[in-house]
C-alpha cells in the first residue's frame, strides 16, 4: 500500500512539475526538432527552421512533430478562432502544451513496468516507484525529445514481444515458450515508427525482436502459424513505411513542385555515418556511454547492472546464452534483460558522438533487471539523493534562465505600452543555448524582433557587435512601415558579465533571472561563496543605453 501511495504522489508531481513549468534547458533539440517547427507551420510564428527540416536535406520525419506539438498547437489555434481562448497563444501555452502531451504519453512507461515486472520476477509497485522517482522520467520524459518518443516506442515493443504477465502469475512453472506471442502487425508498426523517428531505434529493437523470433520458432505452433506471423510482420512494416514516406514526401515538397520521394531515416543515416559530420556535433571517446553517460543518467543502477552482468558472465563463461526461454523467476539476473540493456548500449557506443539523452530508452530494461536483485533497498538513500540532485540540476538549473528570459521579453514586446507605441527590438544572445524563437510568439508578418545568436563568441567579436548596436547600425525596419523606436537587449550569463563591461558600452536597464547555470562558462567556486554568488548563477538581460531617436 505504501508503494502504491508513493507512486501516486510521484505521478501527480510529474504532472505538476510539467505545468509549473520546468525551466531547465537540456538541449536545443528539445525545441528545434518539434515545437519550433510546428509553431511556424501551424501558428504562423517567426521561427528558426533547423537544417534537418529543410527540403534540401530532410533528415527528420514530420509525422511525430505533427502528432505531438502539431496537435496541441492546432487545438490552441482552433480555440482561438472560435473565440473560446482569445489569448491562448503565449509563451506559457506554447511551452507547456506539447510537454503536457508528452507527460501524458510518459505513463506508457508506467503501464509497461506494471505489465512486465511480474513476468521478469520483480514487484510491480516497487518497480513503479523506482521509475516514477527517477529524474530521467521526471525531466527527460516530460520533454519534446525524439529520444523520449524512442523510449516510449521501445517500452511498447517490450510489452508486445513479452508473453502476458498473467501467464507467469497463474502458472509460475509453466513453459513460457508455449505462450502466445503478441500481434505481429503491431510489432511491425512499432518497429518502423521507431526507425522513422530515430534510426537508432533498431539498436534498441534488435534483441527484443530476436527474443520474439525465438519465442515463435521454439513454440509449439504449426509452420502455418509461424509463417502467418512473419507475413503479418512484413506487410505491416511495409504499409507503415509507405505512410511515413508519403507524409514526409508531401511535407518536404515545395508547393507547386512535383512531389519527390523523401526517405528521411536514410538521409539521417547517410549524414551520421560520415565522421566529418559527427565531428561538427562533438567527438567523444567510445567508452563515454559506459563510463560516464550511464552513471550520469541512472547513477548506482547502472553500476549494479554492470555488476550483475559481470557476475553472470563469470558463471556462464563457457556457455553464455543471450536468449534463454525459461521462467525468469528461477534466475538471479536474467540474460535476456541484460541483452536488452547492454546490446543497445554497445551499438550506440560504436559512434563517436555520445550524449546522455541517447540512453534514456534504457530505463525500462534497467529497472526490470535491477528490481529482482533486492539491492535497491540497500541503496535507497543514495538513489533518492541522486535523483533529487539530478532533477534540480537538469530540471531547474541547467541553462535555466533562458526560458524565463524569453517569457519576460515576450511580455515586454506584447505589453499594452509596446502595442500603443510600436518599437523594434534587437535581442542579442551570447554564451547561451540557441533561443527558441517561437516562445516570443511573434507573427511572421511582423518585423518587431531581430534575434542575433552569437553562441560562444569571443570577446573581440562580441564587443564589435555591441558597438554596432550602440551606434544604431543593426536596427532594421522596412521602409513601408511607420517609424519605430529601437531597443537593443543583450542576454548573457552572469559569468560573462565582466567580459561585457570591458566593451565600453553603457547599459541603462538590467534584469537578473535566477537561476541559470551554464556549464560552458561555469562559475568560479570562489565567487559562489561571495556576495556575487547570485549573479554567477543568473542570466542578465541588459538594455543598451543609446540615443532613442526614431529611425
N, C-alpha and C positions, 0 to 999 in steps of 0.2 A: 504493500500500500504506500509506503514511503517513497519508493522508486517511482510509482505512478504519479504521485503528487509532485515530486520534484521534476519529472519530465513535463508535466502540465505547466508548471511555473516557468521552466526554461522555454517551452514552446510559446507561451504568451510574451515572454521577454523578447524572443526573436522578432515577433511582430511589432512590439512596442519600439524596439531599437531601430527597426526599419522606418517607422513613422516619425521618429524623434527629430531629424534623421541622423544617421551616422555621417560624420564629417570627414573621416579618413579617406584619402585618395590613394588607392593601391597602385593603379597602373592606368595609363591613358586608354588602353584597350577596353577598359570598363565602359567608357563613353563613346569612343570613336569607332567601335565595331557594332553599335546598335542604336542607342538613343540619339546621338548626334546626327546620324544619317537619317533616321526616321523623322526627327523633328524638322529637318529640311524638306523631306519628301512629302510629309503629311500635313505639317503645320505651317509650311512655307516660311520657316525661320532662317535667319542667317546662320550658317553652319560652316564647318570645315570638313570637306569630304576627304577621307584618307585615300591613299593610292590604291588600297585593296578594293575600293568600291568605285573606281573609275572604269569606264567602259574599255579603256585601253589596256587595263591589266587587272581584270576581276579575279580576286583570289578568295573571296568570301561569299557564301551563299546568302541571298537576301531573304530566304524563307524564314529563318529563325528570328532575325530582327523584325520582320513583319508580324510574326505571331506573338512577339513579346512587347517590345517598345511600340511597334506599329499599332497593335490592337489598343493599347492603353491610350495612345495619342489620338487615335481615331475616335475613341469614346469621348475623350475630353472635347475634341473639336465638334462632335455631334451634339453634345450637351450645350456647348456654347452657341451653336447655330439655332438650337431650339429655344434659346433664351433661358434655359434652366440654370446654367452656370456661366454667367457672363464673364466672370474673372477667373475662369478655370485655367487659363494659360499663364503660369507664373513659374518662377524658379523652383518653388517647393513642389508643385504638382509635376513639373517636368522631371524633377529628380526622383521623387518618391514613387510615382505611379508605376513605372517599369520595375523598380525594385520590389514593390509590394507584390506584383505578379510573380516575380522570381522567388520571393519569400514564400508565397503560397505553393509554388512548384517544389520548393525545397522539402516539403513534407513528404514528397516521394521517397526521400532518403529514410524518413522515419517509418513509412509504410514498409519499405524494403527490409529494414532491420527487424521490424515486428514479424514479418513473414519468414525471414531467413534464419534468425538467431536460433530458434528451436531445432531447425534442421542441421545446423552446424554445431550444435551442442552448447549453445550459450543461453543465458537468461534474457528474455525479451526486454524487460523493463530496465534492467541494469545496463544493457547494451544501448537502449534508447537514451538513458541519462548520459552515458558516455558520448553519444553522438550529439545530443542537443546541447551539452555543455562545452563542446569543442569550439574554440574560437574560429576554426575553419568553417564550421557550419554557420556560426553567427555572423561572420564577416564576409567570407567568400561566397557562400551560397545564398546571400541576400543581395548580390550584385549582378549586373548585366554582363558577365563574362561569358565568352564561348566555352571556357573551361567549366563553368557552372553547369551549362547545358550538357556538356560532355559527361560530367559526373552523374547527372540525373539519368541520362540515357544508359550509362554503364550500370547504374543501380537497377533500372528496369530490365536490362539484359540478364543480370544475375538472378533476378526473380524468375524470369521466363525460363532460363536453362536449368534451374534447380527444381527437382521434383517438389511437390507441395509439402510444406512443413507438416501438414496433417498426417502424411504417410509415416513420418518418423515419430510422431507423437502417439499415434494409435498402435503402431507396430514397431517398437524400437529396434527389434532384432530382425525385422523383415529385410528381404533383399531389395535394396533400393533400385537395383538395376531393372526390377520389374515395374517400377513406377512409370506412369505415362508422362512423356515429355510435354512441354507446353506447345502452344500453337506455333507451327513452323513459320507461318506467314508473318506473325508479329515479330518473331526473332529476325527475320529478313528485313522487315521495315525498320526496326530499331537500328540494325547494323548499318544500313545505307544512310539513314538520317544522321547517325553519329559520324559517319565518314564525310558527309557533306558539311556538317557543322565544323568538324576538325578532322582531317585525315589521320591524325594521331590516334583517333578512336580505335583504329584497327589494332594498335598495340594493346589497348585495354580489352578488346573483344576477342583476341586470339585464343587465350586459354579457356574462357567460358564457352566459346564456340567449339573448341576441341573437346571440352568436357561433355557438351551436349551431343556431339557426334558420337563419342564413345558410348554414351548412355543409349543412343539409338541402336548402335551396332551390336552392343552386348545384351540388349534387352531381348525378351522372348517374343518379339514381334516378327511377323512374316516379312519376307522380302518385299512383298507388295506394299505393306505399310511403311517400311523404311523408304522405299522409292517414292511413295506419296509425300512423305515429309520433305525429301530432297526437292521434289518438283515444286511444292508449295514455297519452300525457301527461295529457290532460284527465281520463280515467277514473281514473288513479292519484292525481291531485291531489284529486279529489272523494272518493275512497274514504279516503285518508289524512286529509283534513279531517274526515270523519264520525267516524273513530276517535278523533281528538283531542277533538272536540267532545263525543262521548259520554263519554269518560273525565273530562273537566272537568265536565260536567254532573252526573255521578254523584258526583264528589268534593265539589263545592260545594253540593249539595242536602242540606239537613238531614235527619237520619234521621226517618222518619215523615212527611215532607212530600212533596208531589207534585213529581216531577222537573221542573225548569225548565231551559231551554236556556241555556247559558253559552258565549259566543264570546269567550274571553279575549283573543286578539290585537286584536280590535276595541275591547274595553274599554281595552286598553293604548294604542291609537292615539287614542281619544277623550280619554283623560287627558293624554297627552303633546302633543297638538296644541293644548291650552289653555295659552297663555302664562303665565297666573297659576299653574297647577300647576307648570310648569317652573321658575318663579321661586323656588318653595319649595326646590328642589334645587340652586339656584345658576345664575346667569346668566353666560355667558362671551361674549366677542367672537366673531363668526362666523369669524374667521381663526385661532382658537386651535388647531384641529386641524392646519392647515397649518404654522403658525409655531412652535408650542410642543409639542403632543402628539406629532406625528410625530417630532420630534427627540428628545423625551424617551424614546420607545419604541425607535426604530430608529437614533438617532444619525446618523452620517455616511451611512448607507444611504439615509435619507430625503432628504438633501441631494443625493446622487448621482442619485436618481430624479428630483428636480426638474430637475437639470442635464440629464439625458437627455431629459426632456420638453420643456424649452425648446429644446434643440438640434434635436429632431425637429420641433417647431412651426416653427422658423425655416426648416428645409429644406422642409417641406411646407406653408408658409403659404398657398399658393394652391390646393392640392388635398389638404387634410388629410382622411385617411380613418381612422376609428377601427376599422373592421373590415376587415382585409386578409388574404385567404386565400392566403398564399404560404408558402414554406418559411422558417421563422424563422431558419434558419442564414444566410440571404443578407442579413439586415438588421442594422444596428447600432442596437439599441434597437427593440423591436417595438411598434407602435402598439396592438396588441391587449392586450398585457401592461400598457401604460401605461393603457389604459382600465380594466382590471381593478383597477388600484391607485388611480387618481385619480378615477374616476367615483364610487365609494362614498365616497371622502374628501370630494368636493364635496357629495354628497347629505347626508351626516351634518353637514356644516358649515352646512346650512340651519337647524339647530336651535341655539338659544342655549345649551342645556345640553350642554357638551362635556367629557367625561372621557377620559383617555388610554386606558383599557381598551376603549373603544368601537372602537378602531382595531386591536386585536390580530389580528383575522382577516386583515389585510392583509400579514402577514409572509410568507405564501407567494408571492403575486404579486410582492412586492418582491424577494425572493431570486431568483426566476426572471428578473426584469427586470434585476437588477444583475449577476448571475453572468457572463453572456457579455461584459460590458464590460471585464473584466480590470482594473478599477480597485480591486477589493477587496484585491488583493495589495499595492498601494502603501499602502493604508490599514490593513494588518493590525495594527500596534501600537495605532493609535487604536481600532480595533474591539475588540481584546482588553481594553484598559484600560476602555473604555466599558461593556462587558458585565460585567466583574468588579465595577466600582463599582455598576452597576445592580443586580446580584444581591445584593450586600451591603446596599445601601440599602433595596431593597424586599423582599428575602427575609429579612433579619435585623433591620435597624434600625427601619424604619417601624412605629411602634406595636408594637414587637417584644416588649414586656414583658407585654402583656395576655394572650396565650395561656398563657405560663408561669405568670402570676399565677393564672389560673383553674385551672390544673392543681395549683398549690400549695394553693389553697383547697379544691379537690375532695379532695385527700389529707387535709387537715385535718378537713374535715367528716366524712369516712368513716374516720377513723383509729380504731383499737381503743378509745382513750380516749374519743373522742366517742360511739362506739356504746354504750359502757358507761355513760356519763353524758350522755344526750341534751341538746343545747343548741340554742337558736335563734340563727341567725346573720343579722345585717343587714349587707349589703355595699353601701356607697355608692361609686359610681364617678363621678369628676368629671374633666373635661378629657381624657377618653379616647374612643375609638370605642365604639359600643354593645357591651356584653359579651354574647357568645353564651351563653345560659343552659344550653344542653344540655351544655356541657363540664363542668358541675358534677355531672352525672348524678344529679339529684335526682328521685325518683319523684313523679308528680303527686299521689299520695295523702299525701305527707309535706309538712309545713309547716316544714321545717328552715331554709329560707332565704328571706329577703326581699331583693330587689335594688332599689336606688334608683339610677337613672341620671340624673344631673344634667347630663350633657353638658358644655357650656361655660358653666356658671352663673357669675354674677358673685360677687364676694367677699361681698357682703351676704347674698345668698340662701344661699350655701354655709355661711357662719358660722351663720346662723339654723338651718339643718338640722342642723349639727353640735351646736348647743346642745340641740336637741330630742333627739338621740340620746344625748347625755351625761346628760340628765335622764330617760331611760327612757320617753319619750313615743312612741317609734317601734317598740317591741318588742311584736309581736302574736303571741299564742299562743291557739289555740282553747280554749274553756272545757272541752271534753270531754277534752283531753289532760292528761297529767301535767305537773306543774310543771317548768319548764326554766330553766336559767340562760341569760342573754342575752349575746351577744358582738357588738360593733359594730366593723366594719372600714371604713376609708376607703382607697380606692385612687386615687392621684393621681400624675401625673408629677413628677419632681424639680424641674422648672421652676416648679411651683405650690406647692412646699413652704413657701416664705416666706409665701405668702398664708394657708395653713392655720395657721401659727404665730400670726398676728395674731388668730385667732378666740378665743384664750384657752382652748382645750380641751386637756387633758393626754392624752398617749399613753403607754402602758406597754410596748408592743412595736412594733417596726418591722422590716420585711423589705424589702431593696432588691433588685429584679430588674433585671438588666443584660443586654443593652442595651435601651433604649427611647427612640425619637426621635419627638416629636410636632411636626409642622410647624405646628399651630395655636398651640402655645406653644413656639416654638423656643428653644433655649438661647442665652444671650448668648455671643458669641465670647470675651469676656474671661474668662468662667468656664471655658471649655473648656481654657484654658491655665493654670488654677489647680488647687489641690488638690481643688476641688469638681467637677472635670470628670466624675467617675463618677456623682455624684448628679444632675448635669444631664442625663445620658444614661441615667437609670434610672427605674423605676416603683416607687413606695413602697406598701407595704401597712402601714397604721397601725392599731393597735388602740386604741380609745378607753379611757382609764382611768376607771372608774366603779365604783359600789358593786355588787358581784356578788350582791346578794340575789336569791333566786329569786322569780319572779312569784307 
